[in-house]
């Protein structure tokens, strides 16, 4: 896991600017920092050493003949298998970066479909003077870009582009939609007007003096899913479990220690079970979980019950209410855009503890709910995308009439012939997964650690997604087939435990312990020209008087207030 930056164009100060950009995202790769420049382009790289710790694997990396240069953020999990397919190339390192570069040289963009991993990378052809950029299927690794003074700038984080002189100006449509609908914009958008992102599963090619980017989709999820067979229960269980084991094995490839995150839920239980099936004799693989000392929300008893079966060391990471204010400020700075509330603050404690213990790679269970239809709204048709709420999580009435005009309710693709798969598709490519992956990337990188998502292996997602509804939801139970698999591995008590979406006492802390902090911040936010001061104060008063069914809208205001700074 690393950070990449680049400038394509004739800017005279490329070297000075690239150094400032690298310094800004040094947390993404504290092990090495370097750049390369010629008259057309400047590439920079922050390295977090995970595979092949030798300095020969540092980047920017050149091909043997010097024609191509690459900067790469991520991991190619099947790089060893891919390396065996490459002919007539003399490798100088044991890194996945060099495999990626060699594959591109021999196969061009067609090699993307062979990659199993998380990645964003840029390759410059010094002969044709052409840039090639690609991002992984689901957008696990970020890629942001902007045009400034007729040059193309790109980076792994938004704040890095601000360092290059890009203006920090609100994308009014995205801000208005976030407040009015809770949506975070489309896959190419950000909260900042002049900064775009390359959507997951896309690539582009670019030459000096072009005035726009034309992303091209290379990952054709809908077509892939349509070709997969509908399996019977035993076939599906056997095939999914085979792929699941392979996915976790691949993500344990590392030259530094690997651990995993655990909650009391079904997904974490599955990960725990698979890790111990792969490594039955290794009882030193460490688990991490967060808690808040509030028994209404903490999942520690469930986690302890599970790890007692496997004897993995468990690290319990405490989020205390007196840490919340400082963490909101700190994490907002690293995120650059709104993020997922107090659970994200608590999640950050895991990576802090892992780094302190020298564990630089963690696995977690992201992706199961979207693939196996695990959210409550897949069954109850509330229309919300916030799990576990019974009332509207947003309050568009706080927007001024002028700012409300920027709202454009998102219309999501519906490429399937049934509502369930269309909702799953929306969550995979437009809402849940893109947001969670961005939150998680910044949280892990904040502590210079790497997060891997074995359940987002494209083979697993496609196979589960392709199955009919009765394999996902049966007798009112979501993720039915997954429960059947876990039942065989960890027993019924774990497999059929209810989903617990709320993991921190956010609502209670806001109302009591953090009351003064919230009051100050909400009054500060209410002074913005795009919101109605009196309406915000009215809603805050109602919350203080007991209307506390959800606090998402209050979190929105606090979060937006911080990223404006």
N, C-alpha and C positions, 0 to 999 in steps of 0.2 A: 504494500500500500504506500502510495506516494502522493506527490503533488506535481502537476505539470503547468508550465506557462509558455506562452509564445507570442511573438510579434511578427507579422508578415507584412512587409512593406518597406518603404525607404526612409523611415524615421531615423533621423541622425543620432538620436539619443537612445537607441535601442538597448545598448549595453547597460547604461545607467538605470533605465526604467526596469529592465528585466531583473536587475539585482534587487531593486526595491520590491518588486512583485514576489521574488523568491523569499525575501526576508519576511514578508507579510504572511506567507503560508508555511513558514518553517516548521510549525507543529505537525504538518502532514508528513514530514520526512526529516528528522533531526540528524540522521546518520551521515548524510552527504548532501552537498549543494553545489551545483555546477551549471554552466551554461555554454552554449556555442553560438556563434554568430557569423554571418557573411553579409554581403550587400543586400540580400533579399529577405532574410529571415533571421530571427533569434529564438532559440529554444532554451528553456531552463527546466531544471528538475530538482525537487526535494526528495531524498530517498529515505524510506523506512526499510531497512534490510530485513527481509523475511526468508527469501530463497536465494541461495548462493551469496553468502555474506562477504565474499571477496570484493575488493574495490574494483576489480576488472569488470564487475557487473554494474558499475555505476552508469548513470546516464547524464546527458544525452549519449546514446550508443550508436556507433557507425557500423555499416555493413563492411564486409571484408574488403570490398573494392573502393570504399569511401563514397559511393554514390548516394546511399540512403542514410538518413539519420532519424532516430526515433526517440520520443519521450512517451513514457507509458505509466499509467496509474492503474493498479489492480493486480490480479493474479489470473494466470491461465492454468486452471487446475489439471487439465489433461496434457500439459506440455511435454511430459515424458513420452507419452504415446505418440503425440504429434511429431516429436523430434525424430522418431524412428522412421517416419514417412518422408523425411527430407533427404534428398540425394544431392551429392556434389556440393556440399557446403561445409566448410571447416569451422567448427564451433570453437570459440575461445573461452567460453564460460559455461557454467551449469545453470544459467538463469532462464526463466521463461521469457524474459524480454528478448533475448537473442533468437529464441525459437519463433516468437511472434514476428520479428523482423525478417527472418529467413523465409517463413511461410508467405509473407507478403511479397517478397522478391520473386518467389517461384510461382505463386498462384494469384497474386493480386487480390482484389476485394472478394473473390470467391472463397478465400480462406476463412472468412468470417463465420460461415456456417459450421466450420469444424471446431470452433473454439468453445470450450466449456469453461466459463469463468466470469469474472467481473472486470470490466476494463473500460477505460477511455484512453485513446492514444492518438498521437499525431506523427506522421512520417513525412519527411521532406525529401523529394527527389531533386538532387542538385543538378542533374542534367536537364530534365524537362521543366525544372523550376515549378513544381506542383506539390501542393499539400494534400495529404490524405488523412482524414480524421474519422474515427469510428467510436461508437459507444455500445456497450453490451446490451443484451436483449431487453432487460427490464430496467436498465438505467441505474444499476447499483452504484456505479462510479460516475461522478459528475463531470460535465464539460460545459463551461460557460464561455460566451464570446460576445464581442462588441466591435463596432467600427468606430474609429476615432482618428480624426485628421487623415482620412483616406488610408488608414492602416487597419489590419485585422489584429485584434488582441484576443487571446484565449487564456483560460486559467481553470484551476480546479475549484476555486471558490470565488464568490461575488466580490468580497472585500478586496481580493487581489486585484481585480480590475479597477476598483476605485483608486487603488494605489497608482495605477497607470494614467490617471487623469480623467477616467470616465465619470460623467456627472451622476451624482446620487439623486435621481429624480423619480418620484413615485409613478408607477404604472397605474394610472387612475382606474382603469377598468378592473385590474386584478384586485386592487385595494377595495373597490366598491363591491365586487363580487364576493370577496372574502367576508366582509361585514354583512352583506345582505343575504348570502346563501351559504356561507361557510366553505365555499369552493376556493381552490388555490390556483386557479388559472390552468391553462392548457399545457401540454407537455413541452412546448417550445418557449413558454413565457416565464418570466420571473416577476417579482414585486417591483422591479426597477425598469423604467421605461427603455433605457438604452442597452439593456443586457438581456440576451436570450440564452437559452440552453439548447443543446442538440438533444432531441428526443431519444429515449432508449430505443435500441434496435435500428438506428439510422446511421448513415455515414454521409460525408460530403467530400468533394474535391474542390480545390481552390487554387487560383493562380494570382500573382501580384496584380493589383489594380482592378480586380473584380470589385463590384460594388454591392454584391449581396451573396448570401449563402443559400444553396438549394439542397436541403437535406433529402436523402433518398432512403426509403425504407429497405432494409436488407433482411429483417426478421419478419417472416410472414406467419404469425401465430395462427390466424384464423384458418389459413390453408393447411397448416401442419395438423391442427386439431381435427379438421374435417376428414383427414386421411386415417385417423387412428380408429381401431376397432372398438366396439362396445364389448367388454369382457364379462364373463360370468363371475360370480363372487370369488371362487377359488382361483381362477386365472388372474383376476385383478389383484387379489391379495398377494399372490406369489410374485407377479411381475413388479408391483409397486414396491414390495419389500426388497426385491433384488436391486432395483434402481436406488432405493433409499440407502441401502448399505453402501453401494458404490459411491453415491454422492457424498456421504459423510467421510468415507475413506479418502476420496480425492481431496477433501477440504482439510484433512489432517496432514497434507504434504507441507512441510515447513522445516526450516533449519533453526527455528526458535520455538520455545514452549507454547503449547496450545491448550486452552481450557474451553469451557462452555458456560453460557448463561442459562439459568433455570428459574422458572416460576412454578406455581403449583398447577399449571394448566396442562391440557392434553398435548399440546405441541412440544412443550419442554419435556414432558414425560417421554414422548416419542424419541426425542433427541437423546435423552439420558439412556433409554433402553438400547438404542442403536449403537451409541458409543461403547457401551459395555458388552454388546454382542460382538463388536469388532475387536475390542481389546479386553477380553475377559480376565486376563491376568494382571492388567495394569490398573492398579487402584490408586495411582498418584495423579490421574488427570483431574484437575480441580474444577469444581462447579462454583458459580457465583450467583447470588440472588440479592435483591434489595428489600428493605423493610423500613417501616416508619414508627414502629412501636405502637401501632393502632390495630388491635385484633379484629376490627371490622373489615380491614382491608389487607392486612399482611397475609402473605401466602407461605410464610416460613414453615408452619406446621406441615403443610402439604409437601413442600420441598424436602423437609427433613424426613418425612415418611418415605419418600422416593429414594433419597440417597442412602437411607438406612438399608435398603434392599441391595444397593450396589457398592456401598462403602467408599464412594468418592469423597475426597475432602471438600467441605462446603465452606465458602467464604460469605458471610452475611454482612451486607453493606448498608449502613444505617443512614437514612436521610432525616435530619432533624429540622424542625420548623425554623430554628434560628439561622439555618444555612440558606433558606429559600431566597431571600432578597438578593443576596450576593450572587447566588447561582443564576437567578433570572438575568441579571446584568451580564454576567460572564458568558452564559450560553447564548444569549441573544446576540452577542458580539460574534461568536463563532458561527451561528446559524445564518445570519444575514437576512433571514425571512422568518415568518411565524413558525412556531414548532408546537409540539404536542403536550403542553401543560406540565403539571407537577410530576407525572410519571416519567417524563423525559429528564427532569432534574434528578429524580431518583436513579434512573438508568445510568446517568453519568457517574454515579458513585461506584458502579461496577467497574468501569474502565479505569477509574482512578486507582482502585484497589488492585486490579490486575496489573497495571503498570508498576505499582509499588512492589508487587510480588514477582516481577520479572516475566510475566506472561503477556506476550505481545500479540497473540492471536486468540480471538474468542469466536465461538460459534453460537448462533442463536436460532430461534424457531420461526422467524418471519416467513410468511407466505402460505401457511397451511389453511388459514381461514378463507383466503381468496380462492385457492385451488379446490377446496373441499366444501365450500359454502358454509362457513362457520358462524357468520354474524347473524344476530337476531333479526335484522331487517330483511334477510333473505326469506324469512318465513312470515313476518308480521306486516310487511308492506307499510311501514311508517313513513317511508320517503326520506328519512334522515340518513345521513352517512356517519353520524356520531353514534358509536355503539353504546347501548344501555340507557339512552335518554327517552323520556316519555312525553316531553314537551319540546317545542322548537328550541334548538340550541343557539339560535341567532336572533338579533333584534335589528332589522334593517331600518326601523323607524328613527334610529339615532343619526342617520345620514341627512345632510342638508338636501334640499330639493335639487340643487345644482349638481351635487356630487352623485345623487341617486341616478341621474341621467347617464352616468358612465356604466351602470350595471348592464350586463348582457348575460343572461342566464345561460350557462353552458349547455350545449346540446352534444351529448355523447353518442358515439357510434353505437349502432345496434346491429351487429353483423350476423347474429344468430336468430333462429326461429323460435326462441323461447325466452321468457323474461329472466329466468334464473341465470342462464349463461350470459345474457347481456349485462346483468348486474355484476356478475363476477368479472366480466371483461372490463367494465367501467372501473372497478376497484383495482384491477391489475395494472391498467395502463393510464388511468386518469386521476384517481383519487387516493385510495388507501396505500397502495404499494409505493407510488412515487413519493408521497409525503413521508412515509415511514423510513424509506431508504435514505432520503435526504437528512431526516433527523438523526438517524443512526450513523451515517457517514461522518457528520460533523462531530457528534458526541465521541465516537471512537477516536477520530483524528485529533480531537482536542487534547487527548492524553497520549497521542502518538502510538496508538494501538490499532490493530487491524480486526475488523469484524467480517465474518464469513457467514453466508446464508445458505446452508445446504438444502433447505426445502424449496429454494427458488432455482434449483437446478432445472433448466428448461424441460428436461425429459420428464421430471416428476410433475411439474405444473401442467404440461400438455396432457399427460396420461390421465391425471385426476380430473382436469377440466372437461375432457372429452366424454366422460362417463355420464350416464343418464341420472336424473334427479334422485331416483330411488337408491342409488349407490352413495349419494351424498347426504340425503335426509330421509330418515326412516323412523316411523313411530314417534315423530316429533323430535328426534335426536339429530342434531347436525353432525357433520363429519363422520357419518356412520361407518364407512369402510375403514377410516383411520382408527376409530375406536375398536373395531374388530381386530386390527393388527396389534394395537397396544394391549388389548385384553390378553392376547396370547403371550405377550412379553412381560407385562407388569401386573396383570390381574384386573378384575372388574372394578375395584374401588378407584383405581386411577383412571381407567378407560372411560368410565361413565360418570365421572365427577362433573358437576355443572360448570359452565363457563362463568368466570368471574372477571368482568371487564374493568371494574374500578379497582385501582391498586394503590391509591394514595388518598389521604383525607383532604383533598384539595378544597372541597366545598366548606368543610368545617374550619380548616385553617384560615381560609379567606374571611370567614365570618367572625372569628374570635381572635386567635393569636396574631394574625396578620392584618387585623382590621385597620390599624392606623396606617400601615404601609399601603394597603389597597386604597384607602381613602385619599391619601396624598397622590398616588399615581393616577387614580381615576379622575381626580380633579385636574391634574396636569393634562391628561389626555383630552378632557372635555374642552380645553381651550383651543384645540385644533380647528382650523377654519372649515373643515369638511364634515364636522359633526355638530349636532345640536346639544349644546351644553345642558339645557334644562332636562332634556329627555334622558341623557346619561345619568344625571343626578337622581332623577325619578326612579329609574330602574335600580340604581345602587341602593336607594332608600328602601325599595321593596325587598331587595335581597336581605338587607340588614334586619328587616321586620319579619323574615322567616320564609320568603318565597325563594327557596334554595334547592329546587328540584335539580337544576343543573347550573354550572358556573362557567360553561364554555364561553359565553359572550363576555363575561368579565375578564377571562383569560385573554380573549382576543384584544381587548382594549389595552391591557397591561403589556402584552407582547408587542403590539404595534407601537406603543409608546416608546418601548426600549429600542426597537430597530430604527426608529426615526433619528436616534442620536448619532 
